[in-house]
Amino acid sequence: MMDICYEVVTDASVSSAYESRPSHSGRRQRFPLDQTVMQEEWEKNCKRNKLEAISTRCSSISQKDFSVRDDDNESPMTELSPRYGVSSVCGRRREMEDAVAIHPSFSSSEYPQHYFGVYDGHGCSHVAARCRERLHKLVGEEMNKYGKEKEEEEWKKTMERSFMRMDKEVVSWSESVVRANCKCELQTPNCDAVGSTAVVSVITPDKIVVANCGDSRAVLCRNGKPVPLSTDHKPDRPDELDRIEGAGGRVIYWDCPRVLGVLAMSRAIGDNYLKPYVSCEPEVTVTDRDRMDDDCLILASDGLWDVVSNETACSVARMCLRGGRRRRGGRDPSVVDSVSDNKACMEASVLLTKLALARRSSDNVSVVVIDLRREGHVTGH
């Protein structure tokens, strides 16, 4: 694992990741592609990815994001902003259609609730961008309708209503905009063919709530082992296939299973022209946090998961978190070093992104790594 990780962080390996594109492209929608791409376009794309990664590295380690530990006042229901790292790059695609949203302590609750979201757009970027701007606000509004202690069923209703409201907003907003600076120009029928996945996590002091719509993914690293908190919505998944065919639709194989031969996922926000076959209803999981065994939570678009397994992603993230622990040297592990821990999360997200590019991912790659450790140590061996 160390050999793999050290290999992908070199500039040479990043550049080599852009040299060719696999024939089984993972593009969301099937459109005619240009067969030739100028070399200078590739060089510009490589340079842009490096700049984006550097910019993300710098912006994510800001003073306001640091966690501060107060042992005298700590209680099970008190927790400041968790440490996290973000990396989002265009990769080998011509357009950047991913979006990431992070909002620590985003709700009006008496105890901290932190919001993390990854949105993977297709057809254009404006639906993912709109989700980044609005979905956390809708979730916050729906959360306020329930009491402090939410049961699992209440969390599911909260997320389902939020995603449905987001879907309706996207459709109505797209119809009301006359001009926009994006490739689809927000003009029907082009605008109807635009959508986005959404994998969202709300982290409370004792729960990890994940809502997923599409083929982005959330994976919890617990005691060194991956625990999937979401299941990809692929058209050939048996229950999804039954739902699509029950609604009168078809799944056609064109490079991969696609709804009506077009969309390579069975659920998404937007995609008005494929309703009711493509649903915006999320699947929601509520997981109890384990103070001793939880290491980190990884949210990422399928640009990562298409080429990196859950097990490998967990191993890479844990390796980086253990490295952050070693940087603290012989100091008391119960004292959180904000700079080291933020850097460890940042290194994990960047390293996973570079690993996806080195393995020739053909999509945008967005990765969020959230540190869930309570005592500044990594569990397992």
C-alpha positions in Angstrom: 0.0 0.0 0.0 2.9 2.4 0.8 4.4 1.7 -2.6 1.1 2.5 -4.3 0.6 5.7 -2.4 4.1 7.0 -2.9 3.9 6.3 -6.6 0.8 8.4 -7.2 1.9 11.5 -5.5 4.7 12.2 -8.0 4.1 14.7 -10.8 5.1 12.2 -13.4 2.4 9.8 -12.3 -0.2 12.5 -12.3 0.7 13.5 -15.8 0.6 9.9 -17.0 -2.9 9.6 -15.7 -4.1 11.9 -18.4 -2.4 10.2 -21.4 -5.3 7.9 -22.5 -8.9 7.3 -21.9 -10.4 3.8 -21.6 -12.9 2.8 -24.2 -15.6 2.0 -21.6 -16.0 5.6 -20.6 -18.1 6.2 -17.5 -19.9 9.2 -18.8 -23.3 9.7 -17.3 -25.2 10.4 -20.6 -24.4 8.9 -24.0 -23.5 11.8 -26.4 -21.3 11.8 -29.5 -17.7 12.4 -28.5 -14.9 14.1 -30.5 -12.3 11.5 -31.4 -9.3 13.9 -31.3 -8.1 16.2 -28.6 -5.3 18.7 -29.0 -2.2 18.1 -26.8 -2.3 21.7 -25.5 -5.8 21.0 -24.2 -4.5 18.1 -22.2 -1.7 20.2 -20.8 -4.1 22.9 -19.8 -6.3 20.4 -18.1 -3.4 18.9 -16.2 -2.3 22.4 -15.0 -5.8 23.3 -14.0 -6.1 20.1 -11.9 -2.9 20.8 -10.1 -3.9 24.4 -9.3 -7.4 23.2 -8.1 -5.8 20.7 -5.8 -3.3 23.2 -4.4 -6.1 25.8 -3.9 -8.3 23.2 -2.2 -5.4 22.2 0.1 -4.8 25.8 1.2 -8.5 26.8 1.6 -9.5 23.8 3.7 -6.9 24.3 6.4 -8.2 27.6 7.7 -8.4 28.7 11.3 -12.2 28.6 11.5 -12.2 24.9 10.6 -9.9 23.8 13.4 -11.4 21.8 16.2 -10.7 22.8 19.8 -10.9 20.4 22.7 -12.1 21.5 26.1 -11.7 18.5 28.4 -13.3 20.3 31.3 -16.6 21.0 29.5 -16.8 18.0 27.1 -20.0 16.1 27.1 -21.6 13.5 24.8 -23.7 16.2 23.2 -21.0 18.9 22.7 -18.6 18.9 19.8 -17.1 21.6 17.6 -16.4 21.4 13.9 -14.8 18.1 12.8 -11.6 18.0 11.0 -11.9 17.3 7.3 -10.1 17.4 3.9 -11.4 18.1 0.4 -10.1 17.5 -3.0 -12.1 18.1 -6.2 -10.6 18.0 -9.7 -11.8 18.0 -13.3 -9.7 14.9 -14.2 -9.8 13.8 -17.8 -13.2 15.3 -18.5 -13.5 18.5 -20.5 -16.0 20.1 -18.1 -16.0 20.2 -14.3 -19.5 19.1 -13.2 -18.9 18.0 -9.6 -19.7 20.2 -6.6 -18.9 19.9 -2.9 -20.7 21.5 0.1 -19.4 21.7 3.6 -21.3 23.5 6.4 -20.1 22.9 10.0 -22.8 23.6 12.6 -25.2 24.4 9.8 -28.5 23.9 11.8 -30.1 25.9 14.6 -30.0 22.9 17.0 -28.6 23.3 20.5 -26.0 20.7 19.7 -23.7 20.7 16.7 -24.8 19.1 13.5 -22.4 19.2 10.5 -23.3 18.9 6.9 -21.2 17.4 4.1 -22.3 16.9 0.5 -20.9 15.7 -2.8 -22.8 16.3 -6.0 -21.9 14.8 -9.3 -23.6 16.6 -12.2 -24.3 15.2 -15.7 -25.4 17.0 -18.9 -24.2 20.3 -17.4 -22.9 21.7 -14.0 -25.8 24.0 -13.0 -27.9 21.4 -11.2 -24.9 20.3 -9.0 -24.1 23.9 -8.4 -27.7 24.6 -7.4 -27.6 21.7 -5.0 -24.4 23.0 -3.4 -26.1 26.4 -2.8 -29.5 25.2 -1.6 -29.8 21.6 -0.4 -28.2 22.1 3.0 -30.6 25.0 3.7 -33.6 22.8 2.8 -32.3 20.0 5.1 -31.9 22.5 7.9 -35.5 23.8 7.4 -36.9 20.2 7.4 -34.8 19.4 10.5 -36.4 22.2 12.4 -39.8 20.6 12.1 -38.8 17.8 14.5 -37.5 17.9 18.1 -33.9 17.6 19.2 -33.8 13.9 19.3 -34.8 12.5 15.9 -35.7 8.9 15.4 -34.5 7.0 12.3 -37.9 7.4 10.6 -37.9 11.1 11.2 -34.4 11.4 9.6 -35.7 9.5 6.6 -38.7 11.8 6.2 -36.5 14.9 6.6 -34.1 13.8 3.9 -36.8 12.6 1.5 -38.7 15.9 1.7 -35.5 17.9 1.3 -34.5 16.0 -1.8 -38.0 16.3 -3.3 -38.0 20.1 -2.6 -34.6 20.4 -4.2 -35.7 18.5 -7.3 -38.8 20.8 -7.7 -36.6 23.9 -7.2 -34.2 22.7 -9.9 -37.0 22.2 -12.4 -38.7 25.5 -11.7 -35.5 27.5 -11.4 -34.2 26.1 -14.8 -37.5 27.1 -16.5 -37.4 30.7 -15.1 -33.8 31.5 -16.1 -33.6 33.1 -19.5 -29.8 33.2 -20.0 -26.9 31.5 -18.2 -23.2 31.0 -18.8 -23.1 27.2 -19.2 -23.0 24.8 -22.1 -26.7 23.9 -22.0 -27.7 27.6 -21.9 -30.6 26.5 -19.6 -32.8 26.2 -22.7 -35.4 23.4 -23.0 -35.2 20.7 -24.1 -31.4 20.7 -23.3 -32.1 21.8 -19.7 -34.4 18.8 -19.1 -31.4 16.5 -19.8 -29.4 17.9 -16.9 -29.2 16.4 -13.4 -27.0 15.5 -10.5 -26.3 12.8 -8.0 -26.2 13.7 -4.3 -24.6 12.0 -1.4 -25.2 13.9 1.8 -24.1 13.3 5.4 -25.3 15.0 8.6 -23.0 14.2 11.5 -24.2 14.7 15.0 -22.4 13.9 18.3 -23.9 10.4 18.3 -25.2 9.7 14.8 -24.0 9.6 11.2 -27.0 10.2 8.8 -26.4 9.5 5.1 -28.8 10.2 2.3 -27.9 9.0 -1.2 -29.4 9.6 -4.6 -27.4 8.3 -7.5 -24.0 6.5 -7.7 -21.9 8.7 -5.5 -21.0 6.9 -2.3 -20.4 7.2 1.5 -18.1 4.8 3.2 -17.3 4.7 7.0 -13.9 3.5 8.0 -14.5 1.6 11.4 -11.7 -0.2 13.1 -9.7 -0.3 9.9 -12.5 -1.9 7.9 -14.9 -0.2 5.4 -18.6 0.0 6.2 -20.7 1.2 3.2 -23.4 3.6 4.3 -24.9 3.9 0.9 -25.7 1.7 -2.1 -25.2 2.8 -5.6 -28.3 3.4 -7.7 -27.5 1.5 -10.9 -30.2 0.7 -13.4 -29.4 -3.0 -13.3 -29.7 -3.3 -9.5 -32.6 -5.8 -9.1 -34.9 -3.6 -7.1 -34.2 -0.6 -9.2 -34.8 -2.6 -12.4 -38.1 -3.7 -11.1 -39.1 -0.1 -10.2 -38.1 1.2 -13.6 -40.0 -1.5 -15.5 -43.0 -1.2 -13.2 -43.2 2.5 -14.2 -43.2 1.6 -17.9 -39.5 2.3 -18.6 -36.7 0.1 -19.9 -33.0 -0.4 -19.1 -30.9 -0.7 -22.2 -27.3 -1.7 -22.2 -25.0 0.8 -24.1 -21.5 0.4 -22.7 -23.3 -0.1 -19.4 -26.9 -0.4 -18.2 -28.7 2.9 -18.8 -32.3 4.1 -18.2 -33.9 4.3 -21.7 -30.3 3.8 -23.0 -29.3 7.3 -21.8 -28.6 7.7 -18.0 -26.2 5.4 -16.2 -27.9 5.8 -12.9 -31.5 5.1 -11.7 -31.9 8.0 -9.3 -30.9 11.7 -9.5 -32.0 15.2 -8.9 -33.2 16.8 -12.1 -33.4 14.8 -15.4 -37.0 15.9 -15.8 -37.3 14.2 -19.2 -36.7 10.8 -17.6 -39.3 10.9 -14.9 -40.8 8.8 -13.4 -38.2 6.2 -14.3 -35.4 8.3 -12.7 -36.4 9.1 -9.1 -35.1 11.8 -6.8 -36.0 9.9 -3.6 -32.9 9.2 -1.5 -32.0 6.1 0.4 -31.3 7.0 4.0 -29.2 5.3 6.6 -28.7 6.3 10.3 -25.7 4.8 12.0 -24.7 5.2 15.7 -21.2 6.6 16.1 -18.6 4.5 17.9 -16.3 6.6 20.0 -13.6 4.0 20.1 -13.6 2.4 16.6 -14.7 5.1 14.1 -11.8 6.4 12.1 -13.2 8.5 9.3 -16.0 9.0 6.8 -15.3 9.2 3.0 -17.8 10.8 0.7 -16.9 10.8 -3.0 -18.2 10.9 -6.5 -18.0 7.8 -8.7 -14.8 9.2 -10.3 -13.1 7.6 -7.3 -15.3 4.5 -6.7 -15.1 3.4 -10.4 -11.4 2.6 -9.9 -10.8 2.4 -6.2 -12.4 -0.2 -3.9 -13.9 0.6 -0.5 -11.1 -1.4 1.2 -8.3 0.5 -0.6 -9.9 3.9 0.1 -10.1 3.0 3.8 -6.5 1.9 3.9 -5.2 5.0 2.3 -7.2 7.3 4.6 -6.1 5.4 7.7 -2.5 5.5 6.6 -2.7 9.3 6.3 -4.4 9.6 9.7 -1.7 7.5 11.3 0.9 9.7 9.7 -0.8 12.7 11.3 -0.5 10.9 14.6 3.2 10.3 14.1 3.7 14.0 13.4 2.5 14.7 16.9 5.5 12.7 18.2 5.5 11.8 21.8 2.8 14.3 22.9 -0.3 13.2 24.7 -2.6 11.6 22.0 -5.6 12.9 23.8 -4.6 16.5 22.9 -5.8 17.2 19.4 -3.3 18.9 17.2 -5.6 20.8 14.8 -2.9 21.6 12.2 -1.6 18.1 12.0 -5.1 16.5 11.9 -6.4 18.9 9.2 -3.3 18.2 7.2 -3.8 14.5 7.6 -7.4 14.7 6.3 -6.2 16.9 3.4 -3.5 14.5 2.5 -6.0 11.6 2.5 -8.4 13.4 0.2 -5.6 14.5 -2.2 -4.0 11.1 -2.2 -7.2 9.3 -3.0 -7.8 11.8 -5.9 -4.4 11.2 -7.3 -4.8 7.4 -6.9 -8.0 7.6 -9.0 -6.3 9.6 -11.7 -3.3 7.2 -11.7 -5.7 4.4 -12.2 -7.1 6.3 -15.2 -10.5 7.4 -13.9 -12.4 9.0 -16.8 -14.6 11.2 -14.7 -14.4 14.2 -12.4 -13.1 13.2 -9.0 -14.3 14.7 -5.7 -13.4 13.4 -2.3 -14.2 14.5 1.2 -12.5 12.8 4.2 -14.0 13.6 7.6 -12.1 12.7 10.8 -14.3 10.9 13.3 -11.7 10.1 15.9 -12.5 11.2 19.4 -9.1 10.8 21.1 -6.6 11.6 18.4 -5.8 8.0 17.6 -6.5 5.5 14.8 -8.0 2.2 15.7 -7.0 -1.2 14.5 -3.5 -2.5 13.6 
